[in-house]
Amino acid sequence: MSLERHTQDWERLAEADALWAVLTVPGRRGGGWDVDEFFATGEAEVDHVLDVAASLGLPAGRERALDFGCGVGRLTRALAGRFETATGVDISTRMIEQARLLNESVPAARFEVNAAVDLARFDAASFDLVYSGIVLQHLPSVADIERYVREFLRVVRPDGIVVFGIPCHIPLPWSLQPRRRAYALLRRVGVSESWLLRRTPLTPMRMTVVPETPVRRLLDEAGARLLQTEPIDERPVRSLRYYASAR
């Protein structure tokens, strides 16, 4: 899948149901998320991640945070309350437009479209924290994930921390991604994408898995130090959250 196609999928998801596309909790599709409850999940997640990071002695400062794959700013808003500035980047222009609207009252939260294969718009060693929640798993390939993780390590400060989650195992039949395949088939025969996204449980979202051993190898090859891992409860998917620092 090309970056352009990936971008188009997320533009459509953002238009159809942005909050559910960001946090696909059962029963919340079709406008089922209460906005305050939605953003409260981000506050809880960021609190946990920063507590773990603090137990590891990082980051040394709380000046700048980066939220990769920010969607409508669920985590960026929470980070903005704990850092001087928090920048959210997303491949989808519609997601960024909604993020800006939903977070108008949060001046420390900034949002930028980044429809690029890297984070070249940011200088090396410019963030105290780089965080990516349930995002990398939706990238088209393992190579894409690896490339962005290397970019996370490039833009984080030496005394900062990178935190990201990746699925390490998906059991059958979920690993076959039947909803994505059915969505693609129906689109090819001309069924309206708007109808599919609003009226059915089908989705163009993909799930890319990277087992723990290759992730550890990637961090080692990139010169990073893996500080800790922890499981993320995303049943039936098994995912790990990685805490790493640039050496």
N, C-alpha and C positions, 0 to 999 in steps of 0.2 A: 504494500500500500504506500502511495506517495504522501508526502507532507501535505500537499494540496487537498487530497481526498480526506485525509485525517482532519484537516481544518474544516472542510465542508461538513463533515459529520457532526462536529462539535458546534458549528454555527446552527445547524438544524436542531440539535438537542437543546441549545440555549434558547432558541426561539419557542420551542414546544413546551418545555418545562425545565427551566434552568435549575431550580433548587433541587428537584429530584435527580437531575443529571449529575449534580455535584455529590449528592448523598442519597444513594439509591436504597433507602429503607423501605421494606414492604409496607404497603398501605399508604404511602405518601405520594404515589404517582398521581398526576392529574391535578396538581395544585393542592395536594394534601398537606404540605408543610406550612405550619405557622411560622412566620418570619422570625419572631423572637426565639421560638424554640429551636429553630434551625441554627441561628447564630450562637445560641447557648451551647450547642454541641461543640462548636469551635473553641469556645472559652474553656470548656472542660478538657478538650484534647490538648490545647496549648499549655494549660496548667500542668497536665501530667508530663508532657514532653520536657518542659522547662524544669520541672522538679527532678526528673531523671538526669538531665544535662547538668543541673547544679550539683547533684551528687557526684558527678564526674569532674567537677571543678571548672566547667565551661558553660557558656562563653565568658571570657574575662570582662567583656563590656557588653552593654545593651544599647548601642547606638543605632545599628542598622540591621534589619532582618529582611530576608527574601523568601517569599512564598511562591514556589514554582507550581504552576497549574492552579492558579488561585480561584478559578471559576468566578462566582459572585462575591468572593471575599470572606467566606466563612472563617478561614483561619487568619487571613490578613488583618481583619478587624481585631481579633484577639491579640495578635502580635503587636498591633499598633498601640495597644494599651500597656505593653510591657517593654517596648523599645521606643527610642526617639522617633524613628520612622520605620514603617514596614511597607515594602514594595511587593505588590502582587503582579505576577506576569501570567498571561494565558494566551493560547494560540487563537482563541475565539474573540473576534471583535464584539460580538453580541454579549458574551459573558462580561467583558470588560465594561461595556456600556452599562449593564445592569449593576455591576459591582460599584461603579461610581455613583449611580443613583441611590443604591441601598446604603452606601456608606458616606453620604454627603456630610453627615454630622461627625465624622471621624477624620479630622484634618491630618493625623499622622499616617493615615493609610493612603497609599498611592498605587495607581493601577496602570499597567502598560501592556499593550499587545506585543507579544513576542512570537511571531510566526516564522521562526528561524530554527535552523538545526543546532544552534548553539546559544550561548549567552554573551556573545561578543559585545553587546551593548553595555555590559558592565565591566569595570576594571578588575584586574586581579586583586585578591586580598581586600575586598571592599565591603564585606558583610560579616557581622559577628555570628549570625545564624543563617543557615540556608535550610529551609524545611520544605519537604514535599510529602503530602499525605497520600491519599488514595488517587494517585495520578499516574505514576510511572507504569503501572500495570495496563493502562489504556494505550500506551504507545504502540506503534505498528510492529516493532521488532526488538529483539534483545540488543542489537547493535545501537538502536536509538536510545535505549535505557542506559547502556554503558557510556555512550557519548555525553549524555546529560549529567550523569554522575561525575564524570571527569570534570565537567564544567562547574558543578557544585564545588568540587575541591579546589578548582582554580580561583573562584571568586570569594571563597571564605578566607577570613583572616587566620594567621598562624595560631592565634589564641582563641579562635572561634570553633564552631561545631556545625557539622552537617548531619541532618537527620532525614531519613527517607524510608518509605515502606515499599516492599515488593512482595507479591505472592510467591511462595516457594513450592506450593503443590495445590492442584485442583483435581479432585476425584472425578471419575466418571459418574454420571453422563455430562456433568458441567464442563469438563475439559473440552468437550466437542462443541461447546458454544452454540447450542441449537437455536437460541433466540436470535443471535446475530446472523446465523446462516439462513434462517427463515426470513428474516428481515431483508437480507440481500436478495434472496430468490424472488420475493414478492415485489421488490423494487424493480428487478429486471423485467418482470412481466407487466410493469406499469401501474402497480398499486400506489396510491398517493402516500408519500412519506409523511405528510402531516397527519393523515388518518392513522397510519401505522404507529406513529409516536404518541398520538393522543388517545387512541382507542384500543390499542392492543398492548400486551406485555413485551412486544418485540423491541429490539434496540440495535443500533449499529455499533454499540460499544464492544470493543474486543478486550480480551484478558490475556496479557502476556506474562508468562511465568519465568522466573529465574531462580533456580535452586540456590541454597545458601553457599555451597562451595564455590561456584563461579563468582558470586558477589564478593566473597572474601578474597578470591584471587584478583578480581578487578581492583579492589581497594589496595591490596598489596602492590600490584603492578603500578598503580597510580601514585605510590609513595605515601599513602594515607595510613592512619592507625585506627583500626577498628576498636572502639572502646566498649561497646555493649550491643547486644541484640535483645529484642523482646518480642513475644508473639502478639499479633494483632487479631482480635476476635472478629473475623469476617466469615463465619461459617456459611457454606461448607468449605470456602477457600481458606487455606492456611497461609498466612502472611507473616513476615518478619519486619520489624522496624529496626533499622541500623543507625547507630550513633557513631560517628567517625570524625576524626580531626586530621587536618593536613599536618604532616610531620614537619 
